[in-house]
């Protein structure tokens, strides 16, 4: 299963974890946080962008192997999530 994304081809059959996140600015520190956390803390943090993370790292591995696709809006993120979900429904 190959997903042709804006950053290139992603082999979905090798993904160990797939998750969305908000990239937030907390007092000058940039971090990826869950969408729920970002929504709950929207008055305290600024969402810089959104990201869909394709993590290929096996539990025993120490070096992270992942690809990330960044989006300006949550709607763009959700659209990409729907596209990826179609691969798993077929």
Helices and strands as residue ranges (DSSP letters): E 2-5, E 8-11, G 12-14, E 17-26, E 29-33, H 35-40, E 46-55, E 66-71, H 74-89
